[in-house]
Amino acid sequence: SQAYGAQNYDLLNISLQRAVIILFTTCIPLSITWLFSRDLMIMLGQSVGISELASDYLLWLIPGLFFYAYAVCLQNWLNSQQLNEPTVTVGVISATLHPLWCYLLIYRFQLGYIGAAISLSCTRLLEAILLTLYLLFFYKFQTPFILSRKACYYWTAYLKLGIPNVLMNSQWWAE
């Protein structure tokens, strides 16, 4: 928001790129943890049956994790420019289609709880696609959007804000 207000559009674009890189980097260890969640849950004392079911569910959520990370970055980037309409529109479309996908995948194709995970990943994919399409066809870039190596630097200041925010919003701290 500050970069946009200062009309520093290059910094605004670099912030988006940095956010995507950081969140994708964060998604990698989470995905690995989810891949091995069955053994981790058993090691923590959960029953084998529950561990297998939860592990299967998490496996199908992994693609959605990356799509969600990307879409959240785009949503926050657009919101920082006071462009709320695209995120609201995408949210309404996603919220409208998600129950339909749940019904189809859970009941019609009889995938059960796996269908629920797949439908959530599909919804996250749809959000990422729609926001990207908005940027490609309707967004007026103030400066050319060029991938920059600068996004790979100065993570410290970014993480000093991000990590406390994650901890503050984490449900683990609420208990």
C-alpha positions as CSV (number, residue, x, y, z in Angstrom):
1,S,0.0,0.0,0.0
2,Q,2.8,2.4,0.8
3,A,4.6,1.7,-2.5
4,Y,1.4,2.3,-4.3
5,G,0.7,5.5,-2.4
6,A,4.2,6.7,-3.2
7,Q,3.7,5.8,-6.8
8,N,6.7,3.4,-6.6
9,Y,5.2,0.9,-9.0
10,D,8.4,-1.0,-9.5
11,L,8.6,-1.7,-5.7
12,L,5.0,-2.7,-5.8
13,N,5.7,-5.3,-8.5
14,I,8.8,-6.5,-6.7
15,S,6.8,-6.9,-3.5
16,L,4.4,-9.2,-5.4
17,Q,7.2,-11.3,-6.8
18,R,8.9,-11.5,-3.4
19,A,5.6,-12.6,-1.8
20,V,5.1,-15.3,-4.4
21,I,8.6,-16.6,-4.0
22,I,8.4,-16.6,-0.2
23,L,5.0,-18.3,-0.1
24,F,6.1,-20.9,-2.7
25,T,9.2,-21.5,-0.7
26,T,7.1,-22.0,2.4
27,C,4.7,-24.4,0.6
28,I,7.6,-26.8,-0.2
29,P,8.3,-27.9,3.4
30,L,4.5,-27.9,4.1
31,S,3.9,-30.2,1.1
32,I,6.7,-32.5,2.2
33,T,5.2,-32.6,5.7
34,W,1.8,-33.4,4.2
35,L,3.3,-36.1,2.0
36,F,4.7,-37.9,5.1
37,S,1.8,-36.9,7.4
38,R,0.6,-40.6,7.8
39,D,3.9,-41.6,9.5
40,L,4.0,-38.3,11.5
41,M,0.5,-38.8,12.8
42,I,1.2,-42.4,13.8
43,M,4.4,-41.3,15.5
44,L,2.4,-38.7,17.4
45,G,0.0,-41.4,18.6
46,Q,-2.9,-41.1,16.2
47,S,-4.6,-44.3,15.0
48,V,-3.4,-45.9,11.8
49,G,-6.9,-45.7,10.2
50,I,-7.3,-42.0,10.9
51,S,-3.7,-41.3,9.9
52,E,-4.3,-42.9,6.5
53,L,-7.5,-41.1,5.8
54,A,-6.0,-37.7,6.8
55,S,-2.9,-38.4,4.8
56,D,-4.9,-39.2,1.7
57,Y,-6.9,-36.0,2.2
58,L,-3.8,-33.9,2.6
59,L,-2.2,-35.4,-0.5
60,W,-5.0,-34.0,-2.6
61,L,-4.8,-30.6,-0.9
62,I,-1.1,-30.1,-2.0
63,P,-1.8,-28.6,-5.4
64,G,-4.4,-26.3,-3.9
65,L,-1.8,-25.1,-1.4
66,F,0.3,-23.6,-4.2
67,F,-2.6,-22.2,-6.0
68,Y,-3.9,-20.6,-2.8
69,A,-0.4,-19.1,-2.1
70,Y,-0.4,-17.5,-5.5
71,A,-4.0,-16.3,-5.4
72,V,-3.5,-14.7,-1.9
73,C,-0.5,-12.8,-3.2
74,L,-2.5,-11.4,-6.1
75,Q,-5.4,-10.6,-3.9
76,N,-3.3,-8.6,-1.4
77,W,-1.4,-6.9,-4.3
78,L,-4.7,-5.8,-5.8
79,N,-6.1,-4.7,-2.5
80,S,-3.0,-2.7,-1.8
81,Q,-4.0,-0.6,-4.8
82,Q,-7.6,-0.3,-3.6
83,L,-8.7,-2.7,-6.4
84,N,-11.2,-4.8,-4.4
85,E,-13.7,-5.6,-7.1
86,P,-11.6,-8.3,-8.8
87,T,-11.1,-10.2,-5.5
88,V,-14.7,-9.9,-4.5
89,T,-15.9,-11.0,-8.0
90,V,-13.5,-14.0,-7.9
91,G,-14.6,-14.8,-4.4
92,V,-18.3,-14.8,-5.4
93,I,-17.6,-17.0,-8.4
94,S,-15.5,-19.4,-6.3
95,A,-18.1,-19.6,-3.5
96,T,-20.8,-20.2,-6.1
97,L,-19.0,-23.0,-7.9
98,H,-17.4,-24.7,-4.9
99,P,-20.5,-26.4,-3.6
100,L,-21.3,-27.7,-7.1
101,W,-17.8,-29.2,-7.3
102,C,-18.2,-30.7,-3.9
103,Y,-21.5,-32.3,-4.8
104,L,-20.1,-33.7,-8.1
105,L,-16.9,-35.0,-6.7
106,I,-18.1,-36.3,-3.4
107,Y,-21.5,-37.8,-4.4
108,R,-21.8,-38.0,-8.2
109,F,-18.3,-39.4,-8.8
110,Q,-18.4,-41.1,-5.4
111,L,-14.9,-39.9,-4.3
112,G,-16.1,-39.2,-0.7
113,Y,-13.7,-37.2,1.4
114,I,-11.1,-37.2,-1.4
115,G,-13.6,-35.4,-3.6
116,A,-13.8,-32.7,-0.9
117,A,-10.0,-32.2,-1.1
118,I,-10.0,-32.2,-4.9
119,S,-12.9,-29.7,-5.0
120,L,-11.0,-27.4,-2.7
121,S,-7.9,-27.6,-4.9
122,C,-10.0,-26.9,-7.9
123,T,-11.5,-23.9,-6.3
124,R,-8.0,-22.6,-5.4
125,L,-6.9,-23.2,-9.0
126,L,-10.0,-21.3,-10.3
127,E,-9.2,-18.3,-8.1
128,A,-5.6,-18.2,-9.3
129,I,-6.7,-18.5,-13.0
130,L,-9.3,-15.8,-12.7
131,L,-7.1,-13.3,-10.9
132,T,-4.3,-13.9,-13.5
133,L,-6.8,-13.4,-16.3
134,Y,-7.9,-10.2,-14.7
135,L,-4.3,-9.0,-14.6
136,L,-3.7,-10.0,-18.2
137,F,-6.8,-8.5,-19.8
138,F,-8.2,-5.8,-17.5
139,Y,-5.4,-4.4,-15.3
140,K,-3.6,-1.3,-16.4
141,F,0.0,-1.7,-15.3
142,Q,1.6,1.6,-14.3
143,T,5.0,0.3,-15.3
144,P,6.0,-2.8,-17.3
145,F,5.7,-5.9,-15.1
146,I,9.1,-7.4,-15.5
147,L,10.4,-10.3,-13.4
148,S,13.3,-8.9,-11.3
149,R,16.1,-10.5,-9.3
150,K,15.4,-7.8,-6.7
151,A,12.6,-10.0,-5.5
152,C,15.2,-12.5,-4.2
153,Y,16.8,-9.9,-2.0
154,Y,15.9,-8.0,1.2
155,W,13.7,-10.7,2.6
156,T,14.6,-9.8,6.2
157,A,12.4,-6.7,6.4
158,Y,9.6,-8.5,4.7
159,L,9.8,-11.5,7.0
160,K,10.0,-9.3,10.1
161,L,6.5,-8.2,9.3
162,G,5.3,-11.5,7.9
163,I,6.3,-14.0,10.6
164,P,4.7,-12.1,13.5
165,N,1.6,-11.7,11.4
166,V,1.4,-15.4,10.7
167,L,1.9,-16.2,14.4
168,M,-0.7,-13.6,15.4
169,N,-3.3,-15.1,13.0
170,S,-2.4,-18.7,13.7
171,Q,-5.1,-20.8,15.3
172,W,-2.5,-22.5,17.4
173,W,-2.0,-19.4,19.4
174,A,-5.7,-19.0,20.0
175,E,-5.9,-22.1,22.2
